[in-house]
Amino acid sequence: MKFTLKESKKYAKSGKLDEWVIKFLEETDNRNFANHVKNKGYWVGPINIKLSKLKRCCGPEKEMKYKEPKKTWDKRVSSMVKDIKLGWDVPPLIVWFLNKELSIADGSHRVEALRKSGIKSYWTITWFDNPKEYAAYKR
């Protein structure tokens, strides 16, 4: 697998989006979330969403659930900004519809790099664990 936006769209079109997401999460060492969503819930995407609607849970800020040292954060984000400028086919952001918010489950570094690159919206794959929330979202 290549783990690109193009590839994720191909999997979604063939009805295998969940397979792509689980493999992507395992490859990016996000196994906890991969195990949490395996064989349950509902995936929507990839769809283009304004980055301002997404909530990060990882970063150097005090309020982040998953804190990362600022120096490490800045280095990773800067590297991704360079890759975006070179034409990187950025994988979609993996989002969890949690407490009525679009919480980034995988992609906090990518979303910050996209923002710093001047991109205002990007492709996301959103997971819903509640069928009522999923049904309401689909309307």
A tleap script that builds the chain and sets N, CA, C and O, in Angstrom:
source leaprc.protein.ff14SB
mol = sequence {
  NMET LYS PHE THR LEU LYS GLU SER LYS LYS
  TYR ALA LYS SER GLY LYS LEU ASP GLU TRP
  VAL ILE LYS PHE LEU GLU GLU THR ASP ASN
  ARG ASN PHE ALA ASN HIE VAL LYS ASN LYS
  GLY TYR TRP VAL GLY PRO ILE ASN ILE LYS
  LEU SER LYS LEU LYS ARG CYS CYS GLY PRO
  GLU LYS GLU MET LYS TYR LYS GLU PRO LYS
  LYS THR TRP ASP LYS ARG VAL SER SER MET
  VAL LYS ASP ILE LYS LEU GLY TRP ASP VAL
  PRO PRO LEU ILE VAL TRP PHE LEU ASN LYS
  GLU LEU SER ILE ALA ASP GLY SER HIE ARG
  VAL GLU ALA LEU ARG LYS SER GLY ILE LYS
  SER TYR TRP THR ILE THR TRP PHE ASP ASN
  PRO LYS GLU TYR ALA ALA TYR LYS CARG
}
set mol.1.N position { 0.837 -1.186 0.000 }
set mol.1.CA position { 0.000 0.000 0.000 }
set mol.1.C position { 0.878 1.245 0.000 }
set mol.1.O position { 1.990 1.249 0.529 }
set mol.2.N position { 0.348 2.294 -0.607 }
set mol.2.CA position { 1.112 3.531 -0.710 }
set mol.2.C position { 0.678 4.574 0.307 }
set mol.2.O position { 1.437 5.499 0.595 }
set mol.3.N position { -0.509 4.450 0.851 }
set mol.3.CA position { -1.041 5.383 1.851 }
set mol.3.C position { -1.027 6.818 1.357 }
set mol.3.O position { -0.413 7.697 1.960 }
set mol.4.N position { -1.708 7.031 0.261 }
set mol.4.CA position { -1.860 8.349 -0.330 }
set mol.4.C position { -3.349 8.685 -0.390 }
set mol.4.O position { -4.199 7.819 -0.185 }
set mol.5.N position { -3.650 9.937 -0.668 }
set mol.5.CA position { -5.042 10.342 -0.858 }
set mol.5.C position { -5.653 9.577 -2.022 }
set mol.5.O position { -6.772 9.072 -1.933 }
set mol.6.N position { -4.903 9.498 -3.110 }
set mol.6.CA position { -5.391 8.805 -4.305 }
set mol.6.C position { -5.756 7.351 -3.978 }
set mol.6.O position { -6.803 6.856 -4.394 }
set mol.7.N position { -4.895 6.688 -3.242 }
set mol.7.CA position { -5.142 5.291 -2.891 }
set mol.7.C position { -6.357 5.158 -1.967 }
set mol.7.O position { -7.157 4.236 -2.128 }
set mol.8.N position { -6.496 6.062 -1.011 }
set mol.8.CA position { -7.644 5.983 -0.095 }
set mol.8.C position { -8.954 6.142 -0.859 }
set mol.8.O position { -9.935 5.467 -0.550 }
set mol.9.N position { -8.978 7.023 -1.847 }
set mol.9.CA position { -10.189 7.208 -2.657 }
set mol.9.C position { -10.509 5.947 -3.455 }
set mol.9.O position { -11.674 5.586 -3.621 }
set mol.10.N position { -9.470 5.285 -3.942 }
set mol.10.CA position { -9.650 4.039 -4.693 }
set mol.10.C position { -10.274 2.965 -3.789 }
set mol.10.O position { -11.203 2.272 -4.203 }
set mol.11.N position { -9.770 2.829 -2.569 }
set mol.11.CA position { -10.317 1.865 -1.624 }
set mol.11.C position { -11.752 2.215 -1.252 }
set mol.11.O position { -12.602 1.330 -1.146 }
set mol.12.N position { -12.021 3.492 -1.055 }
set mol.12.CA position { -13.384 3.925 -0.709 }
set mol.12.C position { -14.353 3.569 -1.830 }
set mol.12.O position { -15.458 3.088 -1.578 }
set mol.13.N position { -13.933 3.808 -3.059 }
set mol.13.CA position { -14.782 3.526 -4.220 }
set mol.13.C position { -15.099 2.037 -4.335 }
set mol.13.O position { -16.173 1.654 -4.799 }
set mol.14.N position { -14.154 1.206 -3.907 }
set mol.14.CA position { -14.363 -0.249 -3.999 }
set mol.14.C position { -15.010 -0.830 -2.743 }
set mol.14.O position { -15.151 -2.048 -2.628 }
set mol.15.N position { -15.410 0.038 -1.791 }
set mol.15.CA position { -16.087 -0.435 -0.580 }
set mol.15.C position { -15.160 -1.018 0.477 }
set mol.15.O position { -15.606 -1.741 1.367 }
set mol.16.N position { -13.863 -0.703 0.379 }
set mol.16.CA position { -12.879 -1.262 1.309 }
set mol.16.C position { -12.160 -0.172 2.114 }
set mol.16.O position { -10.995 -0.328 2.479 }
set mol.17.N position { -12.861 0.921 2.384 }
set mol.17.CA position { -12.244 2.029 3.101 }
set mol.17.C position { -11.756 1.610 4.479 }
set mol.17.O position { -10.670 2.006 4.901 }
set mol.18.N position { -12.553 0.810 5.184 }
set mol.18.CA position { -12.145 0.365 6.525 }
set mol.18.C position { -10.831 -0.400 6.485 }
set mol.18.O position { -9.996 -0.247 7.376 }
set mol.19.N position { -10.641 -1.220 5.462 }
set mol.19.CA position { -9.387 -1.973 5.309 }
set mol.19.C position { -8.205 -1.016 5.150 }
set mol.19.O position { -7.169 -1.195 5.790 }
set mol.20.N position { -8.362 0.004 4.293 }
set mol.20.CA position { -7.288 0.975 4.070 }
set mol.20.C position { -6.957 1.712 5.358 }
set mol.20.O position { -5.786 1.867 5.703 }
set mol.21.N position { -7.992 2.171 6.077 }
set mol.21.CA position { -7.768 2.966 7.291 }
set mol.21.C position { -7.046 2.144 8.352 }
set mol.21.O position { -6.087 2.625 8.957 }
set mol.22.N position { -7.491 0.914 8.586 }
set mol.22.CA position { -6.867 0.074 9.618 }
set mol.22.C position { -5.389 -0.160 9.280 }
set mol.22.O position { -4.527 -0.037 10.151 }
set mol.23.N position { -5.098 -0.492 8.034 }
set mol.23.CA position { -3.701 -0.715 7.636 }
set mol.23.C position { -2.885 0.569 7.774 }
set mol.23.O position { -1.735 0.534 8.211 }
set mol.24.N position { -3.480 1.694 7.403 }
set mol.24.CA position { -2.788 2.976 7.543 }
set mol.24.C position { -2.482 3.270 9.009 }
set mol.24.O position { -1.361 3.652 9.345 }
set mol.25.N position { -3.467 3.094 9.875 }
set mol.25.CA position { -3.265 3.358 11.304 }
set mol.25.C position { -2.200 2.444 11.899 }
set mol.25.O position { -1.388 2.876 12.716 }
set mol.26.N position { -2.207 1.189 11.489 }
set mol.26.CA position { -1.193 0.258 11.994 }
set mol.26.C position { 0.197 0.652 11.481 }
set mol.26.O position { 1.181 0.582 12.218 }
set mol.27.N position { 0.266 1.058 10.234 }
set mol.27.CA position { 1.544 1.459 9.637 }
set mol.27.C position { 2.101 2.720 10.295 }
set mol.27.O position { 3.316 2.860 10.434 }
set mol.28.N position { 1.225 3.635 10.698 }
set mol.28.CA position { 1.671 4.884 11.316 }
set mol.28.C position { 1.786 4.740 12.829 }
set mol.28.O position { 1.899 5.735 13.544 }
set mol.29.N position { 1.756 3.519 13.306 }
set mol.29.CA position { 1.927 3.198 14.724 }
set mol.29.C position { 0.827 3.805 15.603 }
set mol.29.O position { 1.075 4.231 16.731 }
set mol.30.N position { -0.383 3.833 15.059 }
set mol.30.CA position { -1.550 4.285 15.811 }
set mol.30.C position { -2.433 3.062 16.072 }
set mol.30.O position { -3.628 3.061 15.778 }
set mol.31.N position { -1.814 2.030 16.630 }
set mol.31.CA position { -2.497 0.760 16.833 }
set mol.31.C position { -3.637 0.837 17.845 }
set mol.31.O position { -4.620 0.104 17.728 }
set mol.32.N position { -3.515 1.709 18.828 }
set mol.32.CA position { -4.596 1.818 19.815 }
set mol.32.C position { -5.903 2.225 19.143 }
set mol.32.O position { -6.949 1.626 19.394 }
set mol.33.N position { -5.840 3.243 18.290 }
set mol.33.CA position { -7.062 3.659 17.601 }
set mol.33.C position { -7.489 2.600 16.593 }
set mol.33.O position { -8.683 2.347 16.432 }
set mol.34.N position { -6.537 1.982 15.915 }
set mol.34.CA position { -6.864 0.919 14.960 }
set mol.34.C position { -7.632 -0.200 15.660 }
set mol.34.O position { -8.641 -0.679 15.141 }
set mol.35.N position { -7.167 -0.611 16.817 }
set mol.35.CA position { -7.856 -1.677 17.561 }
set mol.35.C position { -9.230 -1.221 18.056 }
set mol.35.O position { -10.168 -2.015 18.114 }
set mol.36.N position { -9.341 0.041 18.407 }
set mol.36.CA position { -10.610 0.583 18.901 }
set mol.36.C position { -11.694 0.560 17.819 }
set mol.36.O position { -12.865 0.325 18.120 }
set mol.37.N position { -11.312 0.802 16.573 }
set mol.37.CA position { -12.309 0.928 15.506 }
set mol.37.C position { -12.491 -0.339 14.663 }
set mol.37.O position { -13.387 -0.387 13.820 }
set mol.38.N position { -11.675 -1.343 14.871 }
set mol.38.CA position { -11.758 -2.566 14.067 }
set mol.38.C position { -13.135 -3.202 14.181 }
set mol.38.O position { -13.657 -3.417 15.274 }
set mol.39.N position { -13.706 -3.496 13.019 }
set mol.39.CA position { -14.954 -4.253 12.910 }
set mol.39.C position { -16.140 -3.622 13.636 }
set mol.39.O position { -17.063 -4.328 14.042 }
set mol.40.N position { -16.121 -2.314 13.801 }
set mol.40.CA position { -17.282 -1.637 14.378 }
set mol.40.C position { -17.277 -0.195 13.913 }
set mol.40.O position { -16.275 0.294 13.392 }
set mol.41.N position { -18.383 0.475 14.100 }
set mol.41.CA position { -18.460 1.877 13.721 }
set mol.41.C position { -18.724 2.059 12.240 }
set mol.41.O position { -18.988 1.105 11.508 }
set mol.42.N position { -18.645 3.316 11.820 }
set mol.42.CA position { -19.001 3.698 10.458 }
set mol.42.C position { -17.994 4.711 9.940 }
set mol.42.O position { -17.675 5.686 10.622 }
set mol.43.N position { -17.497 4.479 8.739 }
set mol.43.CA position { -16.532 5.375 8.108 }
set mol.43.C position { -17.213 6.197 7.028 }
set mol.43.O position { -18.052 5.685 6.287 }
set mol.44.N position { -16.853 7.476 6.937 }
set mol.44.CA position { -17.342 8.362 5.885 }
set mol.44.C position { -16.130 9.048 5.272 }
set mol.44.O position { -15.312 9.632 5.982 }
set mol.45.N position { -16.021 8.974 3.961 }
set mol.45.CA position { -14.942 9.704 3.317 }
set mol.45.C position { -14.314 8.938 2.174 }
set mol.45.O position { -14.789 7.881 1.760 }
set mol.46.N position { -13.233 9.508 1.679 }
set mol.46.CA position { -12.706 10.823 2.015 }
set mol.46.C position { -13.628 11.944 1.526 }
set mol.46.O position { -14.150 11.907 0.411 }
set mol.47.N position { -13.808 12.936 2.395 }
set mol.47.CA position { -14.542 14.142 2.032 }
set mol.47.C position { -13.692 15.351 2.404 }
set mol.47.O position { -12.918 15.314 3.361 }
set mol.48.N position { -13.848 16.411 1.638 }
set mol.48.CA position { -13.068 17.619 1.847 }
set mol.48.C position { -13.730 18.453 2.948 }
set mol.48.O position { -14.899 18.819 2.828 }
set mol.49.N position { -13.001 18.748 4.001 }
set mol.49.CA position { -13.528 19.489 5.151 }
set mol.49.C position { -12.599 20.664 5.452 }
set mol.49.O position { -11.380 20.554 5.318 }
set mol.50.N position { -13.187 21.783 5.859 }
set mol.50.CA position { -12.382 22.934 6.263 }
set mol.50.C position { -11.548 22.558 7.479 }
set mol.50.O position { -12.057 21.985 8.442 }
set mol.51.N position { -10.269 22.883 7.425 }
set mol.51.CA position { -9.363 22.546 8.523 }
set mol.51.C position { -9.767 23.240 9.821 }
set mol.51.O position { -9.486 22.734 10.907 }
set mol.52.N position { -10.415 24.377 9.715 }
set mol.52.CA position { -10.847 25.109 10.909 }
set mol.52.C position { -11.907 24.355 11.712 }
set mol.52.O position { -12.140 24.673 12.878 }
set mol.53.N position { -12.548 23.361 11.100 }
set mol.53.CA position { -13.567 22.565 11.796 }
set mol.53.C position { -12.965 21.398 12.585 }
set mol.53.O position { -13.665 20.735 13.351 }
set mol.54.N position { -11.674 21.153 12.396 }
set mol.54.CA position { -11.017 20.002 13.011 }
set mol.54.C position { -10.315 20.400 14.300 }
set mol.54.O position { -9.753 21.489 14.412 }
set mol.55.N position { -10.360 19.494 15.266 }
set mol.55.CA position { -9.739 19.746 16.571 }
set mol.55.C position { -8.563 18.789 16.755 }
set mol.55.O position { -8.716 17.569 16.695 }
set mol.56.N position { -7.388 19.373 16.980 }
set mol.56.CA position { -6.197 18.564 17.245 }
set mol.56.C position { -6.203 18.066 18.689 }
set mol.56.O position { -6.733 18.725 19.584 }
set mol.57.N position { -5.605 16.892 18.901 }
set mol.57.CA position { -5.425 16.370 20.262 }
set mol.57.C position { -3.948 16.121 20.547 }
set mol.57.O position { -3.590 15.656 21.629 }
set mol.58.N position { -3.090 16.433 19.572 }
set mol.58.CA position { -1.650 16.225 19.697 }
set mol.58.C position { -0.938 17.510 19.325 }
set mol.58.O position { -1.298 18.177 18.355 }
set mol.59.N position { 0.080 17.851 20.106 }
set mol.59.CA position { 0.876 19.029 19.813 }
set mol.59.C position { 1.589 19.529 21.051 }
set mol.59.O position { 1.504 18.912 22.113 }
set mol.60.N position { 2.298 20.654 20.922 }
set mol.60.CA position { 3.067 21.168 22.054 }
set mol.60.C position { 2.248 21.995 23.050 }
set mol.60.O position { 2.737 22.301 24.138 }
set mol.61.N position { 1.026 22.356 22.702 }
set mol.61.CA position { 0.209 23.192 23.575 }
set mol.61.C position { -0.199 22.448 24.844 }
set mol.61.O position { -0.361 21.228 24.844 }
set mol.62.N position { -0.362 23.219 25.936 }
set mol.62.CA position { -0.684 22.635 27.253 }
set mol.62.C position { -1.955 21.798 27.246 }
set mol.62.O position { -2.021 20.760 27.904 }
set mol.63.N position { -2.964 22.247 26.504 }
set mol.63.CA position { -4.269 21.585 26.542 }
set mol.63.C position { -4.347 20.295 25.720 }
set mol.63.O position { -5.383 19.630 25.725 }
set mol.64.N position { -3.288 19.937 25.027 }
set mol.64.CA position { -3.309 18.738 24.184 }
set mol.64.C position { -3.296 17.466 25.029 }
set mol.64.O position { -2.575 17.362 26.022 }
set mol.65.N position { -4.109 16.510 24.607 }
set mol.65.CA position { -4.153 15.212 25.286 }
set mol.65.C position { -2.820 14.481 25.102 }
set mol.65.O position { -2.297 13.872 26.035 }
set mol.66.N position { -2.288 14.554 23.889 }
set mol.66.CA position { -1.012 13.914 23.569 }
set mol.66.C position { 0.009 15.024 23.317 }
set mol.66.O position { 0.067 15.597 22.228 }
set mol.67.N position { 0.793 15.310 24.318 }
set mol.67.CA position { 1.762 16.405 24.228 }
set mol.67.C position { 3.045 15.930 23.560 }
set mol.67.O position { 3.484 14.792 23.731 }
set mol.68.N position { 3.622 16.840 22.800 }
set mol.68.CA position { 4.888 16.571 22.138 }
set mol.68.C position { 5.772 17.797 22.359 }
set mol.68.O position { 5.282 18.925 22.290 }
set mol.69.N position { 7.041 17.601 22.620 }
set mol.69.CA position { 7.931 18.763 22.800 }
set mol.69.C position { 7.889 19.681 21.573 }
set mol.69.O position { 7.855 19.209 20.436 }
set mol.70.N position { 7.892 20.979 21.814 }
set mol.70.CA position { 7.771 21.953 20.726 }
set mol.70.C position { 8.833 21.758 19.652 }
set mol.70.O position { 8.534 21.847 18.461 }
set mol.71.N position { 10.054 21.495 20.057 }
set mol.71.CA position { 11.142 21.312 19.091 }
set mol.71.C position { 10.854 20.117 18.161 }
set mol.71.O position { 11.040 20.207 16.947 }
set mol.72.N position { 10.407 19.022 18.736 }
set mol.72.CA position { 10.072 17.819 17.956 }
set mol.72.C position { 8.896 18.105 17.031 }
set mol.72.O position { 8.916 17.749 15.853 }
set mol.73.N position { 7.872 18.753 17.579 }
set mol.73.CA position { 6.675 19.111 16.813 }
set mol.73.C position { 7.059 19.981 15.606 }
set mol.73.O position { 6.685 19.687 14.471 }
set mol.74.N position { 7.802 21.043 15.870 }
set mol.74.CA position { 8.179 21.975 14.806 }
set mol.74.C position { 9.004 21.290 13.716 }
set mol.74.O position { 8.830 21.573 12.530 }
set mol.75.N position { 9.887 20.403 14.116 }
set mol.75.CA position { 10.734 19.696 13.145 }
set mol.75.C position { 9.883 18.805 12.223 }
set mol.75.O position { 10.072 18.806 11.006 }
set mol.76.N position { 8.951 18.052 12.808 }
set mol.76.CA position { 8.094 17.173 12.000 }
set mol.76.C position { 7.200 17.969 11.065 }
set mol.76.O position { 7.057 17.627 9.891 }
set mol.77.N position { 6.590 19.044 11.594 }
set mol.77.CA position { 5.689 19.861 10.783 }
set mol.77.C position { 6.462 20.535 9.648 }
set mol.77.O position { 5.990 20.555 8.511 }
set mol.78.N position { 7.636 21.083 9.941 }
set mol.78.CA position { 8.455 21.745 8.916 }
set mol.78.C position { 8.841 20.778 7.803 }
set mol.78.O position { 8.827 21.136 6.626 }
set mol.79.N position { 9.183 19.563 8.181 }
set mol.79.CA position { 9.530 18.545 7.192 }
set mol.79.C position { 8.333 18.246 6.276 }
set mol.79.O position { 8.489 18.078 5.066 }
set mol.80.N position { 7.158 18.185 6.866 }
set mol.80.CA position { 5.949 17.917 6.074 }
set mol.80.C position { 5.606 19.090 5.157 }
set mol.80.O position { 5.147 18.881 4.034 }
set mol.81.N position { 5.822 20.308 5.620 }
set mol.81.CA position { 5.587 21.488 4.772 }
set mol.81.C position { 6.467 21.408 3.534 }
set mol.81.O position { 6.003 21.672 2.424 }
set mol.82.N position { 7.731 21.046 3.714 }
set mol.82.CA position { 8.643 20.888 2.579 }
set mol.82.C position { 8.143 19.814 1.618 }
set mol.82.O position { 8.164 19.995 0.401 }
set mol.83.N position { 7.690 18.688 2.183 }
set mol.83.CA position { 7.172 17.594 1.354 }
set mol.83.C position { 5.934 18.026 0.567 }
set mol.83.O position { 5.778 17.659 -0.597 }
set mol.84.N position { 5.057 18.802 1.200 }
set mol.84.CA position { 3.857 19.297 0.514 }
set mol.84.C position { 4.267 20.165 -0.670 }
set mol.84.O position { 3.698 20.047 -1.755 }
set mol.85.N position { 5.246 21.032 -0.465 }
set mol.85.CA position { 5.727 21.908 -1.549 }
set mol.85.C position { 6.343 21.109 -2.691 }
set mol.85.O position { 6.352 21.553 -3.839 }
set mol.86.N position { 6.861 19.914 -2.361 }
set mol.86.CA position { 7.463 19.045 -3.385 }
set mol.86.C position { 6.435 18.127 -4.055 }
set mol.86.O position { 6.790 17.314 -4.908 }
set mol.87.N position { 5.147 18.261 -3.660 }
set mol.87.CA position { 4.102 17.482 -4.325 }
set mol.87.C position { 3.640 16.235 -3.607 }
set mol.87.O position { 3.006 15.375 -4.220 }
set mol.88.N position { 3.937 16.110 -2.327 }
set mol.88.CA position { 3.513 14.946 -1.542 }
set mol.88.C position { 2.001 14.761 -1.638 }
set mol.88.O position { 1.241 15.704 -1.415 }
set mol.89.N position { 1.574 13.564 -1.964 }
set mol.89.CA position { 0.144 13.198 -1.987 }
set mol.89.C position { -0.241 12.863 -0.546 }
set mol.89.O position { -0.250 11.698 -0.148 }
set mol.90.N position { -0.553 13.883 0.214 }
set mol.90.CA position { -0.794 13.766 1.654 }
set mol.90.C position { -1.969 12.825 1.924 }
set mol.90.O position { -3.053 13.016 1.373 }
set mol.91.N position { -1.762 11.816 2.764 }
set mol.91.CA position { -2.875 10.938 3.116 }
set mol.91.C position { -3.993 11.731 3.793 }
set mol.91.O position { -3.732 12.754 4.426 }
set mol.92.N position { -5.229 11.266 3.663 }
set mol.92.CA position { -6.320 11.976 4.329 }
set mol.92.C position { -6.131 11.967 5.842 }
set mol.92.O position { -5.463 11.099 6.404 }
set mol.93.N position { -6.733 12.949 6.471 }
set mol.93.CA position { -6.721 13.024 7.924 }
set mol.93.C position { -7.753 12.034 8.451 }
set mol.93.O position { -8.836 11.904 7.881 }
set mol.94.N position { -7.426 11.345 9.522 }
set mol.94.CA position { -8.357 10.396 10.123 }
set mol.94.C position { -9.001 11.101 11.313 }
set mol.94.O position { -8.320 11.511 12.254 }
set mol.95.N position { -10.310 11.232 11.254 }
set mol.95.CA position { -11.048 12.022 12.225 }
set mol.95.C position { -12.073 11.141 12.935 }
set mol.95.O position { -12.651 10.230 12.342 }
set mol.96.N position { -12.282 11.431 14.206 }
set mol.96.CA position { -13.257 10.719 15.030 }
set mol.96.C position { -14.331 11.718 15.426 }
set mol.96.O position { -14.033 12.743 16.039 }
set mol.97.N position { -15.582 11.424 15.079 }
set mol.97.CA position { -16.687 12.274 15.511 }
set mol.97.C position { -16.945 11.938 16.970 }
set mol.97.O position { -17.617 10.955 17.282 }
set mol.98.N position { -16.409 12.758 17.859 }
set mol.98.CA position { -16.405 12.490 19.292 }
set mol.98.C position { -16.955 13.697 20.040 }
set mol.98.O position { -16.468 14.817 19.882 }
set mol.99.N position { -17.968 13.457 20.851 }
set mol.99.CA position { -18.597 14.549 21.611 }
set mol.99.C position { -19.019 15.707 20.707 }
set mol.99.O position { -18.846 16.878 21.043 }
set mol.100.N position { -19.575 15.346 19.558 }
set mol.100.CA position { -20.091 16.311 18.573 }
set mol.100.C position { -19.008 17.202 17.980 }
set mol.100.O position { -19.297 18.287 17.475 }
set mol.101.N position { -17.749 16.738 18.043 }
set mol.101.CA position { -16.628 17.461 17.446 }
set mol.101.C position { -15.883 16.551 16.486 }
set mol.101.O position { -15.915 15.328 16.620 }
set mol.102.N position { -15.214 17.156 15.521 }
set mol.102.CA position { -14.367 16.415 14.599 }
set mol.102.C position { -12.950 16.426 15.165 }
set mol.102.O position { -12.170 17.347 14.922 }
set mol.103.N position { -12.640 15.381 15.923 }
set mol.103.CA position { -11.358 15.272 16.616 }
set mol.103.C position { -10.380 14.472 15.754 }
set mol.103.O position { -10.693 13.370 15.306 }
set mol.104.N position { -9.207 15.034 15.532 }
set mol.104.CA position { -8.207 14.351 14.702 }
set mol.104.C position { -7.641 13.168 15.482 }
set mol.104.O position { -7.023 13.339 16.533 }
set mol.105.N position { -7.859 11.973 14.954 }
set mol.105.CA position { -7.331 10.757 15.581 }
set mol.105.C position { -5.959 10.406 15.009 }
set mol.105.O position { -5.136 9.793 15.688 }
set mol.106.N position { -5.722 10.791 13.775 }
set mol.106.CA position { -4.421 10.579 13.145 }
set mol.106.C position { -4.240 11.670 12.101 }
set mol.106.O position { -4.964 11.708 11.106 }
set mol.107.N position { -3.277 12.555 12.325 }
set mol.107.CA position { -3.021 13.591 11.342 }
set mol.107.C position { -2.798 14.974 11.924 }
set mol.107.O position { -2.853 15.961 11.189 }
set mol.108.N position { -2.550 15.076 13.212 }
set mol.108.CA position { -2.327 16.397 13.808 }
set mol.108.C position { -1.134 17.109 13.176 }
set mol.108.O position { -1.195 18.313 12.928 }
set mol.109.N position { -0.059 16.386 12.916 }
set mol.109.CA position { 1.109 16.991 12.266 }
set mol.109.C position { 0.758 17.394 10.833 }
set mol.109.O position { 1.122 18.477 10.374 }
set mol.110.N position { 0.046 16.507 10.137 }
set mol.110.CA position { -0.323 16.792 8.747 }
set mol.110.C position { -1.225 18.022 8.662 }
set mol.110.O position { -1.037 18.873 7.793 }
set mol.111.N position { -2.207 18.116 9.568 }
set mol.111.CA position { -3.123 19.264 9.505 }
set mol.111.C position { -2.372 20.569 9.751 }
set mol.111.O position { -2.660 21.578 9.109 }
set mol.112.N position { -1.428 20.557 10.660 }
set mol.112.CA position { -0.656 21.778 10.925 }
set mol.112.C position { 0.226 22.126 9.721 }
set mol.112.O position { 0.372 23.299 9.378 }
set mol.113.N position { 0.808 21.117 9.087 }
set mol.113.CA position { 1.616 21.359 7.888 }
set mol.113.C position { 0.746 21.892 6.746 }
set mol.113.O position { 1.167 22.787 6.013 }
set mol.114.N position { -0.441 21.355 6.596 }
set mol.114.CA position { -1.358 21.847 5.568 }
set mol.114.C position { -1.712 23.311 5.822 }
set mol.114.O position { -1.700 24.127 4.901 }
set mol.115.N position { -2.026 23.635 7.073 }
set mol.115.CA position { -2.347 25.024 7.433 }
set mol.115.C position { -1.171 25.956 7.122 }
set mol.115.O position { -1.349 27.023 6.536 }
set mol.116.N position { 0.025 25.537 7.520 }
set mol.116.CA position { 1.218 26.365 7.285 }
set mol.116.C position { 1.531 26.501 5.797 }
set mol.116.O position { 2.230 27.426 5.384 }
set mol.117.N position { 1.011 25.579 5.003 }
set mol.117.CA position { 1.194 25.633 3.551 }
set mol.117.C position { 0.116 26.475 2.876 }
set mol.117.O position { 0.107 26.616 1.653 }
set mol.118.N position { -0.791 27.034 3.675 }
set mol.118.CA position { -1.843 27.884 3.125 }
set mol.118.C position { -3.082 27.151 2.663 }
set mol.118.O position { -3.959 27.743 2.033 }
set mol.119.N position { -3.163 25.876 2.969 }
set mol.119.CA position { -4.316 25.069 2.564 }
set mol.119.C position { -5.417 25.233 3.612 }
set mol.119.O position { -5.171 25.085 4.809 }
set mol.120.N position { -6.624 25.538 3.157 }
set mol.120.CA position { -7.737 25.841 4.066 }
set mol.120.C position { -8.655 24.650 4.326 }
set mol.120.O position { -9.352 24.617 5.340 }
set mol.121.N position { -8.662 23.678 3.426 }
set mol.121.CA position { -9.488 22.482 3.613 }
set mol.121.C position { -8.732 21.286 3.050 }
set mol.121.O position { -7.865 21.420 2.186 }
set mol.122.N position { -9.093 20.099 3.573 }
set mol.122.CA position { -8.411 18.896 3.088 }
set mol.122.C position { -9.311 17.687 3.279 }
set mol.122.O position { -10.340 17.744 3.952 }
set mol.123.N position { -8.896 16.615 2.676 }
set mol.123.CA position { -9.653 15.368 2.681 }
set mol.123.C position { -9.550 14.677 4.034 }
set mol.123.O position { -8.468 14.563 4.609 }
set mol.124.N position { -10.682 14.226 4.524 }
set mol.124.CA position { -10.732 13.514 5.796 }
set mol.124.C position { -11.540 12.240 5.645 }
set mol.124.O position { -12.410 12.116 4.783 }
set mol.125.N position { -11.223 11.313 6.505 }
set mol.125.CA position { -12.027 10.095 6.664 }
set mol.125.C position { -12.496 10.132 8.109 }
set mol.125.O position { -11.684 10.158 9.034 }
set mol.126.N position { -13.809 10.135 8.299 }
set mol.126.CA position { -14.377 10.310 9.635 }
set mol.126.C position { -15.013 9.018 10.118 }
set mol.126.O position { -15.718 8.334 9.376 }
set mol.127.N position { -14.746 8.700 11.384 }
set mol.127.CA position { -15.283 7.505 12.016 }
set mol.127.C position { -16.341 7.893 13.035 }
set mol.127.O position { -16.154 8.807 13.838 }
set mol.128.N position { -17.446 7.182 12.983 }
set mol.128.CA position { -18.549 7.359 13.930 }
set mol.128.C position { -18.747 6.046 14.663 }
set mol.128.O position { -18.877 4.995 14.035 }
set mol.129.N position { -18.769 6.098 15.993 }
set mol.129.CA position { -19.019 4.858 16.725 }
set mol.129.C position { -20.486 4.720 17.111 }
set mol.129.O position { -20.900 3.673 17.608 }
set mol.130.N position { -21.274 5.768 16.886 }
set mol.130.CA position { -22.676 5.781 17.266 }
set mol.130.C position { -23.536 5.833 16.005 }
set mol.130.O position { -23.418 6.782 15.229 }
set mol.131.N position { -24.395 4.844 15.780 }
set mol.131.CA position { -25.206 4.832 14.554 }
set mol.131.C position { -26.135 6.044 14.431 }
set mol.131.O position { -26.436 6.469 13.316 }
set mol.132.N position { -26.591 6.604 15.546 }
set mol.132.CA position { -27.469 7.784 15.481 }
set mol.132.C position { -26.702 8.993 14.980 }
set mol.132.O position { -27.216 9.758 14.163 }
set mol.133.N position { -25.465 9.178 15.463 }
set mol.133.CA position { -24.645 10.296 14.999 }
set mol.133.C position { -24.315 10.121 13.511 }
set mol.133.O position { -24.330 11.084 12.744 }
set mol.134.N position { -24.026 8.905 13.130 }
set mol.134.CA position { -23.721 8.609 11.729 }
set mol.134.C position { -24.919 8.930 10.856 }
set mol.134.O position { -24.774 9.567 9.813 }
set mol.135.N position { -26.092 8.500 11.267 }
set mol.135.CA position { -27.312 8.737 10.474 }
set mol.135.C position { -27.603 10.224 10.358 }
set mol.135.O position { -27.981 10.704 9.289 }
set mol.136.N position { -27.429 10.952 11.445 }
set mol.136.CA position { -27.673 12.399 11.431 }
set mol.136.C position { -26.661 13.096 10.516 }
set mol.136.O position { -27.008 14.033 9.798 }
set mol.137.N position { -25.434 12.640 10.547 }
set mol.137.CA position { -24.367 13.246 9.736 }
set mol.137.C position { -24.620 13.003 8.243 }
set mol.137.O position { -24.340 13.863 7.407 }
set mol.138.N position { -25.147 11.829 7.927 }
set mol.138.CA position { -25.358 11.441 6.527 }
set mol.138.C position { -26.493 12.236 5.869 }
set mol.138.O position { -26.577 12.270 4.642 }
set mol.139.N position { -27.364 12.875 6.656 }
set mol.139.CA position { -28.502 13.620 6.068 }
set mol.139.C position { -28.080 14.862 5.383 }
set mol.139.O position { -28.917 15.586 4.846 }
savepdb mol mol.pdb
quit
